[in-house]
Structure formats: structure tokens, C-alpha cells
Amino acid sequence: MGGVERTVFDDGETAELSDGVAEFYSAVGKLIKHFRERAGITQRQLAKLSGYSEDLVSAIERGVRTPRIEYLTLVDGLLNAQGALKAVADDVMKAKIRVSERHPAFSKAFTSEENRAIEIHEYSTMVIPGLLQTEAYIRALYEMRRPLLSPEKVDEWVAARLTRKEILARWPMPVVTWVVDESVLRRPLGGWDVHREQLQHLLKVGQMRGPELQIMPLDRMSHAGMGGSFTILTPPNRPQIGYVAAQHVNRLITDPVEVRNMAARYSSIRAQALSLSESLALIEQILGER
């Protein structure tokens, strides 16, 4: 980034300082720090009182993470700010809306971390994972979104997502594993021609040396992944981070306990899923059903 500071938002988005949003969050962080120091408590003490991690408390005060509305309300009372922090909550929400309107649907912070990661592990319950999507499948996903996207925006986002797929052509390739719910394979998004091409692409990737694709079958009576889709990334020389996306809201997770729980859950999901060869056989079976 050439030394340019970024703000990593609660929903995973980023903004350069030049757009004015980052300066606003920096000011909010300084305001929180002012009331904390006036109250005579440390970041560690505030973390314990609020139930948030010390790293998050510090990041918010530095202006590199956005505070949730509920966090502002909570610390307003803890720090006896007399409504000053709650008063900026509306402006925080407006800033988040500005960012979500300006940036692509997927998180820029996430794609940046994904591009640097040495390990990528993803569990998907609704759609084919992004790195495995064909161009036609990507386009179908964006064209069916509501509210509707303009044709220009669809083209822009399709191109951006295709760029992500270059990770699988890189050498050395990161360690990449996926577990995809069987229901995803049976959902013909974009029509049968698009769906058939997508399944054939999964077979091709499944036969590559390196990536590992498993399917979670519908008939499992024990399923550790009922909480929904998530991704775990391992950056070089840094702890693992998690990522979740639902209803077009994206969140990067850095709390060590949360990420550790996600990793344990993913291990259970992989153990419950079909083996690599069984997964490819199921994809071939579904292809043969049409």
C-alpha cells in the first residue's frame, strides 16, 4: 500500500485516508481515548469491563477499526461520557453506508488478506466458493441481486472477482481447502448450462495437485457447520483470521478465541464431509442426473 493507512471497518471494508471516512473514525477513536483516560482506566481494564478484546479496544482508539453502535453505547456509560459517544452513533452508521455504497460487495480488506494468505480454508453453504466460480456463475450471482445492479456495476464486480482466481495459478500455491454443502451443487443458479459448466469446473479443480475440495452430504445426521459459511485465512508471520459474510455484510474476525473456535469447527466439518474421491464421485453423479 506504499505506506498509505487504511481503516478496516467492522464489516470488513477499507478506505484510504483521502476519502474523509478514515479521518472521521480516527477522530471517534481519539474521543473514546479522551474519555477513557479521563476516567483513569487502561485499555486492558476497558476491555475487561466491556467484554471486547484489548486488541479491538486499542484498534478502535487508533482509528483502524470502526466501533459498533452497541460498543459506543456501552462505553459511553462505562466511561461516564454523558451521551457524547452515543451522539456520534448516527454519524458512524452514515459513514458505514457511504463505504458500503462505494466499495464492491465483497470486502476489500478480505481480498487483500486472501491474496497474501499462505493457507485458505472455506466452508460454503449457499454458493460455490469465490475462488471456484466460473465467469458465467459469477455474472449470474450479480445479475440476480436485489436491489438490481447496473450492467456497468455487474461488469466491474465480475472482473474484480475473476482477478481473485489468479491465486490458484500462483506458484507456490497457498494451501487451499474447501468444504461445500451438497445443496449448493443441486442449486442451478443461472440456469442448467451455467450450472453444468460450474460443476465441470469443480471436477477440474478437484483433480489439480494441491487444492482439496470436499462435499458435505445432505444425509449427515451430525453436522458441525449449521452456523453458516465462513473462511479462515493464515497470513504469513501472523495469526489466523476469520471471515464471515451474510446478507452482503462482511466481517473480518481477529479475536484469537473466535478464530480458534472457527478452526476447530472447520476440522470437524472436514471430518464429517465426504473424502476427496467420494466428493468428486458425487459431483459426477449430479452431472449425470441431467
C-alpha positions as CSV (number, residue, x, y, z in Angstrom):
1,M,0.0,0.0,0.0
2,G,3.0,2.3,-0.1
3,G,2.6,3.4,3.4
4,V,-1.0,4.6,3.0
5,E,-3.0,4.0,6.1
6,R,-6.2,2.0,5.8
7,T,-9.2,1.8,8.1
8,V,-10.5,-1.7,8.4
9,F,-14.2,-1.4,9.1
10,D,-16.4,-3.6,11.2
11,D,-18.0,-5.0,8.1
12,G,-14.5,-5.7,6.6
13,E,-14.4,-2.7,4.2
14,T,-11.4,-0.4,3.8
15,A,-11.0,3.2,3.0
16,E,-8.0,5.4,2.2
17,L,-7.5,8.5,4.4
18,S,-8.2,10.7,1.4
19,D,-11.9,9.8,1.3
20,G,-12.6,11.5,4.6
21,V,-14.2,8.5,6.3
22,A,-10.9,7.3,7.9
23,E,-10.3,10.7,9.4
24,F,-13.7,10.6,10.9
25,Y,-13.1,7.2,12.5
26,S,-9.7,8.4,13.8
27,A,-11.5,11.3,15.5
28,V,-14.0,9.0,17.1
29,G,-11.1,6.8,18.4
30,K,-9.4,9.9,19.9
31,L,-12.7,10.9,21.6
32,I,-13.1,7.4,23.1
33,K,-9.4,7.6,24.3
34,H,-10.0,11.0,25.8
35,F,-13.0,9.8,27.9
36,R,-11.1,6.6,28.9
37,E,-8.1,8.5,30.1
38,R,-10.3,11.0,31.9
39,A,-11.9,8.1,33.7
40,G,-8.5,6.8,34.8
41,I,-8.7,3.3,33.3
42,T,-6.4,1.4,31.0
43,Q,-7.3,-0.2,27.6
44,R,-7.0,-3.6,29.4
45,Q,-9.5,-2.5,32.1
46,L,-11.9,-1.2,29.5
47,A,-11.6,-4.4,27.5
48,K,-12.5,-6.4,30.7
49,L,-15.4,-4.1,31.6
50,S,-16.8,-4.1,28.0
51,G,-16.3,-7.7,27.1
52,Y,-14.3,-6.8,24.0
53,S,-10.7,-7.8,23.3
54,E,-7.9,-5.5,24.3
55,D,-6.6,-5.5,20.7
56,L,-10.0,-4.3,19.5
57,V,-10.2,-1.6,22.1
58,S,-6.7,-0.4,21.0
59,A,-7.5,-0.6,17.3
60,I,-10.7,1.5,17.7
61,E,-8.8,4.2,19.6
62,R,-6.2,4.3,16.9
63,G,-8.9,4.7,14.2
64,V,-8.0,1.4,12.4
65,R,-11.2,-0.4,13.3
66,T,-14.7,1.0,13.4
67,P,-16.7,0.8,16.6
68,R,-20.0,-1.0,16.5
69,I,-23.0,1.1,17.5
70,E,-23.5,-1.1,20.6
71,Y,-19.9,-0.6,21.6
72,L,-20.3,3.2,21.5
73,T,-23.4,2.9,23.7
74,L,-21.8,0.6,26.1
75,V,-18.5,2.5,26.7
76,D,-20.5,5.8,26.9
77,G,-21.9,4.5,30.1
78,L,-18.7,2.8,31.3
79,L,-16.6,6.0,30.8
80,N,-19.3,8.4,32.0
81,A,-19.2,10.2,28.7
82,Q,-22.7,11.6,29.4
83,G,-24.0,10.8,25.9
84,A,-21.1,12.2,23.9
85,L,-20.2,8.8,22.4
86,K,-23.8,7.8,21.8
87,A,-24.3,11.1,20.0
88,V,-21.9,10.1,17.2
89,A,-23.6,6.7,16.6
90,D,-25.8,8.1,13.8
91,D,-22.7,9.5,12.0
92,V,-20.9,6.2,12.4
93,M,-23.8,4.5,10.7
94,K,-23.9,7.0,7.9
95,A,-20.2,6.6,7.3
96,K,-20.7,2.8,7.1
97,I,-23.4,3.3,4.5
98,R,-21.1,5.6,2.5
99,V,-18.4,2.9,2.4
100,S,-20.8,0.1,1.5
101,E,-22.1,2.2,-1.4
102,R,-18.7,3.0,-2.7
103,H,-16.9,-0.4,-2.5
104,P,-17.6,-3.7,-4.2
105,A,-19.9,-6.2,-2.4
106,F,-17.0,-8.4,-1.3
107,S,-14.7,-7.0,1.3
108,K,-11.5,-5.2,0.1
109,A,-9.9,-6.0,3.4
110,F,-10.7,-9.7,2.9
111,T,-9.4,-9.9,-0.7
112,S,-6.2,-8.2,0.4
113,E,-5.7,-10.7,3.2
114,E,-6.7,-13.6,0.9
115,N,-4.2,-12.6,-1.7
116,R,-1.4,-12.7,0.9
117,A,-2.5,-15.8,2.7
118,I,-0.4,-19.0,2.8
119,E,-3.5,-21.0,3.8
120,I,-7.1,-20.6,2.8
121,H,-9.9,-22.8,4.2
122,E,-13.5,-22.1,3.4
123,Y,-16.9,-23.7,4.2
124,S,-19.8,-22.7,2.0
125,T,-23.5,-23.4,2.4
126,M,-25.2,-21.2,-0.2
127,V,-23.0,-20.7,-3.3
128,I,-19.9,-22.1,-4.9
129,P,-16.8,-20.5,-3.1
130,G,-15.5,-17.4,-4.9
131,L,-12.1,-18.9,-6.0
132,L,-14.0,-21.8,-7.7
133,Q,-16.7,-19.8,-9.5
134,T,-16.8,-19.7,-13.3
135,E,-17.3,-16.3,-15.0
136,A,-20.8,-17.2,-16.0
137,Y,-21.7,-18.3,-12.5
138,I,-20.3,-15.0,-11.1
139,R,-22.2,-13.0,-13.5
140,A,-25.4,-14.9,-12.7
141,L,-25.0,-14.2,-9.0
142,Y,-24.6,-10.5,-9.5
143,E,-27.4,-10.2,-12.1
144,M,-29.9,-11.8,-9.7
145,R,-29.1,-9.5,-6.8
146,R,-31.8,-7.3,-5.3
147,P,-31.9,-4.3,-5.5
148,L,-30.7,-4.7,-9.1
149,L,-27.2,-3.7,-10.0
150,S,-26.5,-1.6,-13.1
151,P,-24.9,-3.5,-16.1
152,E,-21.7,-1.4,-15.6
153,K,-21.5,-2.4,-11.9
154,V,-22.0,-6.1,-12.7
155,D,-19.2,-5.9,-15.2
156,E,-16.9,-4.2,-12.7
157,W,-17.6,-6.7,-9.9
158,V,-17.3,-9.7,-12.2
159,A,-13.9,-8.5,-13.3
160,A,-12.8,-7.9,-9.7
161,R,-13.9,-11.4,-8.7
162,L,-12.1,-13.1,-11.6
163,T,-8.9,-11.4,-10.5
164,R,-9.1,-13.2,-7.2
165,K,-9.0,-16.6,-9.0
166,E,-5.3,-15.9,-10.0
167,I,-4.4,-17.2,-6.6
168,L,-5.0,-20.8,-7.9
169,A,-2.5,-20.2,-10.7
170,R,0.2,-18.9,-8.4
171,W,3.4,-20.8,-7.6
172,P,3.8,-21.7,-4.9
173,M,0.1,-22.0,-4.5
174,P,-1.2,-21.5,-0.9
175,V,-2.7,-24.4,0.9
176,V,-6.4,-24.3,-0.1
177,T,-9.2,-26.4,1.1
178,W,-13.0,-26.1,0.6
179,V,-16.0,-27.9,2.1
180,V,-19.2,-27.2,0.1
181,D,-22.6,-28.2,1.1
182,E,-24.3,-30.7,-1.3
183,S,-27.3,-28.4,-1.6
184,V,-25.1,-25.9,-3.4
185,L,-24.3,-28.5,-6.1
186,R,-28.0,-29.1,-6.6
187,R,-28.9,-25.4,-6.9
188,P,-28.8,-24.5,-10.7
189,L,-28.1,-20.8,-10.3
190,G,-28.0,-19.1,-13.6
191,G,-29.7,-22.0,-15.4
192,W,-28.6,-25.5,-16.3
193,D,-26.0,-24.6,-18.8
194,V,-24.2,-22.3,-16.3
195,H,-24.6,-24.9,-13.6
196,R,-23.3,-27.7,-15.7
197,E,-20.2,-25.7,-16.6
198,Q,-19.7,-24.8,-13.0
199,L,-19.8,-28.5,-11.9
200,Q,-17.4,-29.5,-14.6
201,H,-15.0,-26.8,-13.4
202,L,-15.2,-28.2,-9.9
203,L,-14.2,-31.6,-11.2
204,K,-11.3,-30.0,-13.0
205,V,-10.1,-28.2,-9.9
206,G,-10.7,-31.3,-7.8
207,Q,-8.2,-33.1,-10.0
208,M,-5.5,-30.5,-9.6
209,R,-2.4,-31.1,-7.5
210,G,-2.8,-29.1,-4.3
211,P,-6.3,-27.8,-3.7
212,E,-8.6,-30.1,-1.8
213,L,-12.4,-30.0,-2.4
214,Q,-14.8,-31.9,-0.2
215,I,-18.6,-32.1,-0.2
216,M,-20.8,-32.2,3.0
217,P,-23.6,-34.6,2.0
218,L,-27.2,-33.9,2.8
219,D,-27.7,-37.2,4.7
220,R,-25.3,-36.4,7.6
221,M,-27.1,-36.8,10.9
222,S,-24.3,-34.8,12.7
223,H,-23.2,-31.5,11.2
224,A,-20.8,-29.1,12.8
225,G,-21.4,-26.4,10.1
226,M,-25.0,-25.4,10.8
227,G,-24.0,-21.9,11.9
228,G,-23.3,-21.0,8.2
229,S,-20.5,-20.2,5.9
230,F,-17.0,-18.9,6.9
231,T,-13.4,-18.6,5.8
232,I,-10.2,-19.0,7.7
233,L,-7.0,-17.3,6.4
234,T,-3.4,-17.8,7.5
235,P,-1.3,-14.7,6.7
236,P,2.5,-15.0,6.6
237,N,4.0,-14.4,10.0
238,R,0.7,-13.5,11.6
239,P,-2.1,-15.3,13.5
240,Q,-5.0,-16.8,11.6
241,I,-8.0,-14.6,10.9
242,G,-11.6,-15.4,10.2
243,Y,-14.1,-14.0,7.7
244,V,-17.9,-14.3,7.6
245,A,-20.4,-12.8,5.1
246,A,-24.2,-12.8,5.3
247,Q,-26.8,-10.6,3.7
248,H,-24.0,-8.6,2.0
249,V,-22.5,-7.7,5.3
250,N,-18.8,-8.7,5.7
251,R,-16.8,-9.1,8.8
252,L,-13.1,-9.9,9.4
253,I,-12.5,-11.7,12.7
254,T,-9.2,-11.2,14.6
255,D,-10.2,-12.2,18.1
256,P,-7.9,-15.3,18.9
257,V,-10.6,-17.2,20.7
258,E,-13.2,-16.7,18.0
259,V,-10.7,-17.7,15.3
260,R,-9.6,-20.8,17.3
261,N,-13.2,-21.9,17.6
262,M,-13.8,-21.4,13.9
263,A,-10.7,-23.6,13.1
264,A,-11.9,-26.3,15.4
265,R,-15.3,-26.2,13.8
266,Y,-13.7,-26.4,10.3
267,S,-11.7,-29.5,11.4
268,S,-15.0,-31.2,12.5
269,I,-16.7,-30.2,9.2
270,R,-13.9,-31.7,7.2
271,A,-14.0,-34.9,9.2
272,Q,-17.8,-35.2,8.6
273,A,-17.6,-34.4,4.9
274,L,-17.0,-36.9,2.1
275,S,-13.5,-37.8,1.2
276,L,-11.8,-36.1,-1.8
277,S,-12.6,-39.1,-4.1
278,E,-16.1,-39.5,-2.8
279,S,-16.7,-35.8,-3.3
280,L,-15.7,-35.9,-7.0
281,A,-17.8,-39.0,-7.5
282,L,-20.9,-37.2,-6.1
283,I,-20.3,-34.2,-8.4
284,E,-20.1,-36.6,-11.4
285,Q,-23.3,-38.3,-10.2
286,I,-25.1,-35.0,-10.1
287,L,-23.8,-34.0,-13.5
288,G,-25.2,-37.3,-14.8
289,E,-28.7,-36.7,-13.4
290,R,-29.4,-34.1,-16.1
